């Protein structure tokens, strides 16, 4: 086959590939996907890319349909030549990648993000010194675990000199998988180029009219053109005889191959079928399985002579995937089952029980528990390596072959969990529905209900999730001890209590999302009815649930005592991120948002270090909010941008709403009306139909804060007051409490002193149990706004004194100083007012709170001082990614550890630090840490 034959008319595609390779050689990350129908010439373009990639290293892999359910099969093929570089990765990533590639036993339950981050780091290591080009053909058949890892890397390529070049059939599924990758459609050839292809494969050149007809009939498909050329006579090519009608092209390309295969001897067709069903090109395995069926090795000679496949000492490969499809389609069902049985036997003798189980499953004529159990074991191995999506598909097949109804239900439940962890929420819901149907009255209905509630809570209607949890909790509570043991597969009483506590905690989380205080009270009572757990973590969680319920049910003293007891029991180390988030919620309910913020920030650190980052989008919701409450608006926005990206990647829609709402608040502080409204409306578009009262409240608060900062007091008063009357699903008590100080200020600005006093009364009741200085300072500030002129300045000064030692209260301190300065200036005490106004203006400038800075500067000028805008804090000049990196470096982490926590390569971290140092005016990590201290 000549170069003209293979690449005629592909100037556009070759130019795109050259641009791709130029980017890789220059040290930038590149990704490109070639999409087209079978036979369009995608593989030929990939070969040309490999030839032109010099001096970059080239790694190659090809998706194979039989391996589509084998976790990390394609990744193993791609990365095998550079597996020796794995030791250079950060420890958590190193162990995850070693487990995924089969270089070590998996440690169990690997997080798929951790594996993906390790793959990204390994690609960056392999790119030294001349760049790396990874070429993956037939991407539509790449197993899900490998595809997820490669696409994760494609979205994060930075200054690594890594290029990912994919080729896939142009199907709806492939387009969806590759939606975030720049794509190029490889279309059919025009008449002139089609004539070149025909001429290269025909006895005589075709006349232009014939070339045009054949090009139209084939759609310019190069494979169809080549195969058609061999079927046309010289007379037909020169126009002296009519062309066949219809031409054997289009869907008939497979038929052309089918006719060739049908003319081969029986033993040859049998060996071809073995090769087609084996699918990996393992020549020794194919020949051994064929021998079991009575076919000799020389039976392949005829197929090779016919040009249907290539045989090398290391493997066997069909010349085109359509040939393999034609072999499969031409065989009878009984023949296919016989071949699968032979392949299963040979695979198991070679020690590959997982592959053997898959072949035995294909040969099964009905339910078979032995085969189903083997498939479930193979799925367990895939899950332990982080291949959740592939494990889910294998478990579904295992369930299909499971005769026992309860066992089938359990396997479908496990498939649902694996699909969810693999970022396939639709598949997870389908498997869970099938598990519920299979369970009937004897299955694990409470477990299934709890999972259903969790799926709904993360990406659906939070109120429906709450109903599901409460129903399941009621069902569990109504069971006798014997029934509980039966349904819990012999759990101990302590384990049964933990299971009930777990579902109540899920219900409490859902009630919190919705803003349903009645449900929270009910949950607290049910938690109190449970036996006192012996495990400290369980005891902590039970106390939190009881305290929250009591506090929201009107028992202020008893609820506060329970929550204090819970918080006092939080250890300095040992709690996971989820428990720390419960501590944050407990502190916030006590009115101590600053204490809650510290717990939330700690949860974020724990989640990153633990390696189980599948929960990170949810943890980052609280961490980003904590940074916002600690005046770190730029960092808060950066964390929410990271959380939003992860939430979208994992399909956790409701977490996306949380991050959008927080981004809206940060934009409102900056006075960026366009962004604030865009983020808020996008958050509300998710939160309102999903009845996420907390997210509706925060997004609505952002719009009210925007109006307040821009001096639109009446609009702000209207928006913030509306928060207080919104019911469950449309508002939230935490949003009401968190916005109270702003609501007081808006009411005063709008002239509604009665509403302002009522809001202060509400804050007094809410924070009655608060002991933190910031909570007391906030209350003093609000009291000052409704106090007599004589008392107001002293209350504001007291508020400032309480905030003086709180590094996270810069924004609240500036807001208070502004109010004090304004009050003093109106009393004509301008000399006393100026220092407070100057401090406020400078602080707002450093924080990037532009509308508040303008207000302070206006007051300062009115006080007789020409106020100039302060230089923004150096940190505000950093991008979100630079800021996240800078914060971790300042905490003392190495570049490698920073890369591990942020799912970047070490080279990308180094590249960003190279830009950060001059922006911040520092030259060392020590100076950087000192600047951020």
N, C-alpha and C positions, 0 to 999 in steps of 0.2 A: 504494500500500500504506500503510495507516494505522499509526500508532504502536501502537494497540491490537493490530492484526493481527500486528505484528512482535514485540512484547514482552509479550504477554499471559502472565500466570503466571510472570514472571521476577523477582519481587520479591527472592528469595533471591540470585540471581545479581547483580542490580543493587546490592544491599546490599554484596556482597563486592567488587564493582568500586569502589563509593564508598569503602570502607575502604582499598582498594589506592591509590586516587588521593589520599586524605587523607594516607597515609603518604608518598607522593612529595612532596606539597606541604610536608610538615613537614621534608623534607630527608633522609629515610631511604630506603634501597634497598628495593625491592619486586619480587616476582616472583609471577606467578599464571598458571596454565594452565587453560583451559577445554577440557574433553574431551566429545565427544558424537558421535552418529551423524550421517551426512550429513543436512542439512535440519533439524537440531535448533535452529538459530537462533544459532549461535556468532558468525557474521559480524555479525548484527544487534546483538549485545551488544558486539562490538568497536567498531562504529560509535557506539553510545551512549557507550562509554568515551571515544572520541576527542572527542565533543561536550562531555563533562563535564570534560575534562582541563584546560581553561583555568584559569590562564594558562600552564600548562606547555607546552613545545614537544612536538609529536607527530611521530614518525617512523613510517612504515608500510611493510610489505612483505608480500607474499603468496607462499607457496611454489607452484611450478608443476612439475608432473610432468616435463615435458620438460627442466627445468633441474636435476633432482634429482642429476645426475652432473656438474654444472658448478660447480667449486669457487668458492665465495664469490659465487655469483650472487645469492642472497638478501641477503647482507650488502651487496653493491654497491647493490642496490635500496634497502635501508634507510638506508644511511649517505651516499648521494649528496648529500642536501641539506646535510650538515654536513662534507663532505670538506675544506672550506677550513680546518677546525680541526686537521687532521692535523699541521700544522707546530708545534703547541704540545706535541706528545708528546716523550718522551725519544727520543734518536736511534735506538736499536735498535728500539724500538717503532714509531717514525715510518716507518723504512724498511720494516719488515715489513708495516705496514698499507698503505703506498703500493703495495707489490708485490702484496698480496692484492687490493686494489681496482682494480688495473690502472692506477694513477696513475703508476707508474714500472716499469721493467723489474725483475723480481725478481732479487735478488743470488744466488739459487741455494740450494736446501736450507733454506728458512726453517723454523724450528722452530714447530710449531703452537701451542705455549704462548706463544711470543713474539707471534704474531699475536693470539691471544686476549687477552693482557695489553694489547696496544695498543688493541684494540677496547674493553676496559673503560675505559681511560684516555680514549679519544675520547668515549665515552658520558658520562663524568664532565665533560669539557670542555663538551659540548653541553648539559648540564643547568644551566649557569649562564645566567641568574640564577634562573629560576623553576621549575626541574625539567624532567625529560624523561620522556616516556612512549613506549616503543617497542612497537608493535603488530604482531604477526606472525601472519597467518592461514594456514591450511593448513600448519601446521608439519610435518605428516607428509611433505610434499614438499619441504621445505627441504633444500638440498644439505648433505652431512655437514660440510664445512668451516665453513659458516656456522652450522650447528646447534651444532657443538662450541664455536665462539667465543662464541655467545650464551649457551649453558648454562654455560660457564666464567665468564662475567660474572655470570650469575644466582646462582652459588654464592658470589660474592665481593662482592656489592653491600654497601656500607657506608653511610657518611654522605654519599652522593653525590646524593641526590634523583633517582635513576634508577629507573624502573619498567619491567619487561619483562612484557608481557602476550601470552601465546601462545594460539592456538586450534588444536586438532588433532582428527582423527577418533579415536574411542576404540578403538584397536587395541592389540594386545599390544606391538607395536614402539613405538608412540607412548608407551604407559605406561612402557616401559623407558627411553626417551630422556628423558622428563620426570620420572623417579622422584625427583629431588632438588628439584623445583619444587612448591610448594603447588598443589594441583589442585582443581578443582571440576567435577563431572560435570553437564553440561547434559542433563537427562532429558526425557522426554516430558511433555506438558501433561495436566492432569487434565480431567475431562469439562466442568466449568464454563468453564475457559479455552479448551478446544477449541471449545466452542460459540461463544465470542466470535470466534475465528479463522474458523470456518465462516461465521458471520453476516456478517463483513466482506467475504467473497469470494463470497457466494451471492446469488441473486436474492431469496430470502426467508429469514428466520431459521429455523434448524432447530428442531424441537421437541426437548425434553430427551432423549426416548428415542432419537431418531435421532442426536443429538449424542453420547450415551454410546456407542452402537454404533460410530459412526465413530471416536471417540476410542480405543476398545478395538482396533478393527481396524488403526488406524494407529500404535498405541503412543503417541498424542499428539504425533507428529512434526509440527511446524508446516508444513514443506514438503509433506508428504503430505496434511495437512489442506487446504492451499490448493489443491493440484492436484486433490484429490478433490472439493472444493467446486465446481469448474468442470465436473465431469462429472455431477453429480447434478441431476435435474430438480426443479422446485418441488414436484411431487407426492411425490417421494421424500424431500425435505427435511422436508416437513410430515407424513410418515407415511402419506399416502394411497396410496402405491405402495411395493412392496417395494424394498429396496436391492439393487444388483447382488451376486451371490454367485459368486465372491468379489469384494470391492472391489479395484480396481486400485491397490493400495498396497504398502507394504513394499518388497520387491525389485522389485515392479512399478512403482515410481516411475520407474525408468529406462525401463521399457516404455512408460509414458505419454509421456515425451519422445520415445522412439523412434517412436511412432505419429505424433506431430506432425512429426518430421523426415521420415518416409517420405512424407508428403503434400506435401512441398515439391518444387518443380521440380528437375530433375537438376542444372543449373548451380549452384543454390543449395546443394544437398547437397554438391557438389564443393568450393565455397568454404568451407563449414562444415568439411569434412574437412581442408582446408589449414590453417584456423585452429586446429583441434583438434590437429593434429600439430605445428604451429609452436609453439603453447603459450605464447608469451610476450606475445601481444597486439600484435605489431609489424604495424600495419595495412599499411604500404607493402610489407613483405616478403610478407605474405599475398596482397595483390593482385597483386604481380609474379609470384609462384609460380603463382597461379591463372590468370593470363594465359598463362603458358607451357603450361598445360593446356587452354586454350581457353575459360575462363570470364571473363566481363566483370565489372567492378566492381559494376554495378547488380544482380548476382545476389544480393548480400547484403541487398537491400531486403526481400525476402520473409521472410528469417530475422529481421530486425529487427522487421518488422511482427508476426511471430508471438510476439514477446517472448522469443526464445531467446538473444539477445545484445544488448549495448549497444555502439554505435559512437560513438567520439569522434575528433576530429582526431588525437589522440596515440596512440590504440590501440583495440583491440577486446577485449571481455571477454564470456565466456559468463555468462549470468545465474546459473548454478549449476554447480559442477563435474560434477554428474551429467549435465548436458546434453552436456558435452564427452565424457564416457564413453559416452553413448548414440550420439553421432556416430561415435566410434571403433568401437564394437561393431557398428554397422549397416553398416560399409563392408567390402568384400571385401579379401582380402589383396593382390591385384594392384593394386587402386586405392590402397591405403595405400603400397605400394612406389613407385608412380608419383608420388604426392605427395611422398614423401621425396626422390626423385631431383630433383624440381623445387625443393624447399626447399634441397637441398644445392647445386644450381647457383647459386641466388640468394644463399645465404649466402657461398659462395666468391667470387662476384663482388663482394660487399660487403666482402670482406677477412676474414671470420670463418671461417677454415679449420677451427678446432676444431669449431664447430657444423656446418659442412658435412660434416666427417668423421663426426660422429655420425649425421647424416641418411643419409649414404651407407651407413653400417653397417646401419641399419635397412632399407635397400633391398636389401642384399646377399642373394643366393640361395645363397651358399656361400663357402668360403675365398677371400680376396682380399688379397694381400700389400700392394698399394698402399693400400687402405683401412685395413688393420691398422697399417701404418707411420704413417699420418696420425693414427690414434687414439693410438698410442704417443707421437707428438710432442705431442698435446694433453695426454696424461697427464703428460708431462715438464714442460710449462708449469704444470699444476696443482700438481705436486710442488714446483717451484721457488718457488711462491707460498705453500706451506705447506698446500695442500689434499690431504693424503696419502690420506684415505679415498676421496675422489672419484677421485683418480688410480688407486687400486687397482681400483676398479670399472671404470674405463675400460680399464685394462690387461688385465683379465680378458676384456672384450669383444674387445680387440685380439687376444688369444691365441686366442679362439674362431675368428677369421677368418684366422689365420696358417697357411699350408699347410706350412711347413717345421717339422719336429719340434723341432730344436734351438732355432730362434728362438722357437717357441711356449713351450718350456721356460724360456728366458731371460725372456720377458715375464711368465710366471706367477711366476717367481722375483722379478722386480721388483715385481709386484703384491703378493706376500707381504710384501716389505720395506715398501712403501708402506702396506699395511694395518696392519702392526705399528706403524709410526711414527704412524699415524693413530689408534692406540688401539683397534684391532679385532683382538685376538689370535685369535679364532675364525676370522675370515675369512683371517687370515694363515696359519694352519695349513692351512686348506683349499686355499688357492692353492699353498702349498709342496708339499702332497701331490700336487696336480695337476701341478706342475712336475717332481717326481720321476718320476711316471708317464710324462710326455711325454718326459723326457730319455732314458730307455732307457740304452743303453751309450755313447751319443755326446754326452750333454749335460754340463753343468757339475756333475757329481755331488758333487765336494768342496765347492764353493760352497753347493750346496743342503744338504748335510749340515751345514756350518758354521752356516748360518742356522737349520736345524732345531734344532741344539744350543743356539743362542742363545735361541730362543723357549722351549725347554724349560727352560733355565737360569733365565730370568726369571720363568716362571710355572708350571713343572711340576716334574718329578722331576730333581733335580740330578745324581743318580747316572746316570740315563739320558742326560742331557746330556753328562756326562763320557765315557761309553761312545761316544756319537756323535762327539765331538771326536777321541777317540783313534783311532777307526776311520778318520775322514777324514784325520787326520794320517798314519796308517800308509799309507793309499792314496796320498797325495801323496808320501810319502817313497819309495814303491816305484816311482814313475814314472821313466822315463829322461828325460834332458833334452829329447829330441824330444817325448815324450808330454806332459811338463810344458808345453812351449811350445804344443802343440796345444790342450790343455785350458785354458790360460791366455790364449788368444787373442793369442799373440805377445808375451807379457811378456818383459822383460829378465831376466837372471839375478838382478839385485838385486830386481826386483819379485817374482820367484818366491820368493826367500828371505823377503821381507817377508810374502808370503801364507802361507808355511809357519810363520813366526814368529807371525803373527796367530792361526792356528788352535791353535798350541801355547799361546799366552797364554790363549785361551779355555778350553782344557783345564785349564790351571793354575788359572784362576779357578774352574772347576767343581770341581776337586779340593779347592780351598780351602773352597768352600761345603760339600762333603761331609765334609771332614776325612780325605781319603784320602792318606796320606803315601807309600804305595807308588807311586801314580800320579804324585805330585809328583816322586819320584826319576826315574821313567821319562821324564817330560816334560823334566826338566833334562838328561838324557843326550841326548835327541833335539835339544834346543836347542844343545847343545855340538857336535853333529855338523854343524850348519849353518855355512856360511861366515861369517867375521867381516863384519858389515855395515859399509858406509861411512857410513851415516846415523847421527848421534849418538843419536837417539831409538831406532832399531832396536837399536843396540849396547847401549844402556842396558837395554832390555827383555830382550835375550838374556842379559846378565849377571845380571839379576834371576832369570830362570828357571833358569839354571845354578846360581846360588848357593843358591836355595831348595831345589833338588833335592839338591845336595851336602850341605847342612846337615841336611836331614831324612833323608838316607841315611847319616848317621854321620860324614861328612867335615866335622867342625866347623871345622877351620882353613881348608881350601880353600873351603868354602861362605862363611865369614865374609869371606874375602878378596875373593871375587867380589862379595858384597853391598856391602862397603865401597867397592869400585871403582865400582860402579853409583851409590851414593849420592854419592860424590865428584863424579860427572859430572852431577848434577842442576843445571841452570843456575838462576840467580836469576829468569829470565823465559824464556818460550818453550815450556815443557812444557804440554801440555793436561791437563785434570783427570784423565783416565784414567791417564796416565803418573805423575802425582803420587800417585795412589792406589797404584800399584805401588811407589813409593818408600816410602809409608807402610807397606805390607805388609812390605817388606824390612827397614825399621827395627824393626818389631815382632818380626820373626823373630829379629833380633839381640838381643832382650830390651830394646829401648829404646822402650818404649811412648810415652814423652813426645815423642821425636823423631818417631815415627810420627804422633802426634797433630798435630804442627805441619804435617807434609806434608798430612794429611787436611783440616785447616782451610784450608790454602792451596788445595787442590783445590776446596773448596766455593766459595771466592771466585772462582776462575777460571771455574767452571761458570756462576756467575751473570752474570759480566761478558761471557762469550763469546757469550751469546744462545742457544746450543744447549742449552736447558734440558730437553730430552727425557730426558737422562741424569741430571737433577738428583735424582730420588728415590734412585738408586743412589749418587750422590756424597754425598748427605746421610746415608746410612747411616754412612759413615766420619767425616763431619764431626760428626755428633751424638755418635758414640762418642768422638771426639777431645775435644769439649767436656766430656763426662762424665769422661774421664780427667784433664782439667785442672780438675776440681772445679766446673765451671759446670753444675750439675745442672739448674737451671731453664732455661738456654739449650739444653742438650742435649735436654731434653724438648720444648721449643718447636720445635727443628729436626726432631725425630722426628715431631711432630704434623704439621708441614708436609710432611715426606717421606711420611708415611702417607697424607695426603690426596692427594698427587700420584700415589703408587703405585696407589691405588685408582682414580683417574681414568684412569690409563693401562693398567690391567690388569696391572701388574707385581706379581703376587701375592707372589713371594718377597721382593721389597723391602719389602712391607708386613709380612711376618714379621720382617724385620730391625728395622724401626722399632718394632714391638710389643714385641720382646724388649728393646730399649734403654729403652723407656718403662717396662717392668717393672723394670729395674735402678734407674732414677731413682726410681720409686715405692718400691722397697725401701729406698733410702737415706733417703727421707723417713719411712719407717715406715708408709706407707699400705698396709696389708695387703690391703684390698679391691681397690684399683687394681692392686697388684703381681700378685696372683693372677689377676685378670681379664686383664691384658695378657699375662702369661706363658702362660696357658692358651690364649688366642687365637693367640699366636705358635706354640705347640706344635701346635695343631690344623692349622696350615699346614705347619710345618717337619717334623713327623714323617713324614707320608705323602709329602712331597716330598724326604725324605732330606737335609735341610739341616742337616748336623751342626753347623755353626757356630751357626746360630740356635737349635737345640735346646740347645746348650751354654750360650749366653748366657741364654736364658729359664730354664733349670734353675739356672744360677748366681744369677739374680735371686731365686729362691725360697730358695736357700741363704743368700744375703746377708740376706734378710729375716729368716730364723730367727736368724742370727748377731746382727743388730742388736737383735733383741727378746730376746736372752739365751737362746735355745733352742739351746744348744750341741750337744747330742746329735743333734737333727734336722739342724742345719746341717752337722755332721760327716758324717752319713750322706749328705746330698744332695751335698755338695761332693766327697766321696770317690767317689761314683758317677760323677762326671764323668771320673775317671781311667781307668775301665774301659770306657767307652762306645766302640764301634767306629765306623767311618765311617758317616755318615748319622745317627748317634745321639749323636755328641759331636764334639769338635774339640780338637786340641792347643793352639790359641790360648786356648780357654776353660779348659783345664787350667792353662796357664801363668798366664793372667790372674787365676785364682781362687786361686793357690797361697798367697798371703799370708793370705787369708781362711781357707783350708783349714788352715793351720798354727794360726791363732788358734782355730778351731773345735775342732781336735783337742786342743789344750792345754786349752780350756775343758771338753771332754768327758772329760779325763783320759787320753787315748790319746797318751802321749808318744812311743811308738814310731812311730806314724803321723805325728806332727808332725815328728820327725827325718827320716823318709823324705821328707816333703814339702820340707823345707829342702834336703835333698840334691838333689832334683829341680830346685829353683830354682837351686842353685849350678851345676848342669850347664847348664841352659837359658841362664842369663845369663853364662856364661863369657866370651862375646865382647862383652858390653855394656860401654860406657864412660861412659854418661850418669850424672850424679849421682843421678837419681831411681832408676834401676835398682839402683845400689849401695846406696842408702838402704833400698830395699825389702828387699834381701838382709840388710842389717845388722839390720833390725827383726825379720825372721824368725829369724835366728840368736839374737837376744836372747831370744826366747820359749822356746828349748830350751837356753839356756846356763845355767851355774851362777849362783846368785844374785849372786855377786860380779862376774861379767863382764857380766851383763845390762844394768845401768844405763849402763855406758860404751858398749855397743853401741847402745843407744837414743839416747843423747846424740849419738853419731857420726852416726846416721841423721838426727837433727834438724839437725845441722850441714850435712849434705849437701843437705838440703831448704831451707835457709834462704834461698837466693837464687832459689828457683823459685816464681814467682807462681802457677803452675798446680798446685802440690802442696799447696794448703791443706787438702784432705781427708786426704791421707796424713800431713801434718804433725800434724794434730789427732789422727788415730788413733795415731800414734807417741807424741805427748805424753800421751795418755790412758793408754797402756800403761806409760809411764815413771812417770807419777803414781801409777798403781795399784801398781806394783812398789815405789816409794819409800814409799807409805803402809803397805803390808804389812810393810815393814822398820822401821816406826815413825819414819820420817824425814819427818814430816808437813810440817814447814816447807819442806823441799825439794820436796815433792809438790804443795803448793797452787798455785804459779805454773803448773805444767804442766797441772794439772787445770783451773785457771781458764781458761787459754788454750784448752784443748780444748773446754770448754763454750761459750765465746764463739764459737769458730770454727764449731762444729757448729750453733750457733744461727743464725749468719749464713748458713750454707749450707743451712739448712732440714732438716738431718739430725736429726730429732726423737729417735729412739730412742738415738742416740749421745750427743746432748745430755743426755738424762735419765740415762744411765749416768754421764757425766762429772759432772753435778750431784750424783748420789748419792754418788760417790766424794769429791767436794769437801766435802759435808756430813759425811761420815764422817771427813774430815780436820780437822773443826772449823770450817769456814767455811760460813756460810749462803749458799749459791749461789742466785742468782736467774736465771731464764731471760733470756737476752739478747734484745734486740730483733732480730727477723729483719732481714736485709739488705734495704734498700729495694727492691732489684731483685726480691726474692721476692714483692713485692706486685703486680708487673705481670702482666698476662695474657700468654699465649704470643705473641700477635700484637704486643702492646706491646713485649715484650722483643726480638723480632726487629727491630722498627723502631728501638728505642733503640740497639741494638748498631751498626747500620749508620750511624745519625746520628752516633754517637760516633766512627766511623771517618772522619768528614768528608764523607759523602755528602750531596748536596742532597735535598730532599723528592722531587723528580722522579726522581732516580736510585734512591732507596730504593723508590719505587713501581715502578720498572721491574724491580728485582731480586726483589721479593716479589710481583709480579703483582697489584698494587693500583693504585688511582687515587691521584693526588696529594692529592685532597681527603680520602681515607680516611687517608692518612699524617698529614695536618695534624690531622685529628680525633683520632687516637690520641695525637699529641704534645701536644695541648691537655690531654689527661687525664694524660699521663705527667709533665709538668713539676711539677704540685703533688704528685703521689705521691712524687716523688724529692726534692722541696724545692729544685728548681733553677728558674732563670728564663731561661737562655740555653743555646744549643748548646755554648758554651765550657765552662760549668759542667757540662753533661751529660758532655762528653768527659773532663773532669777527674775526675768521679765514677767513670767506668768505666775510667780509666787503670790 
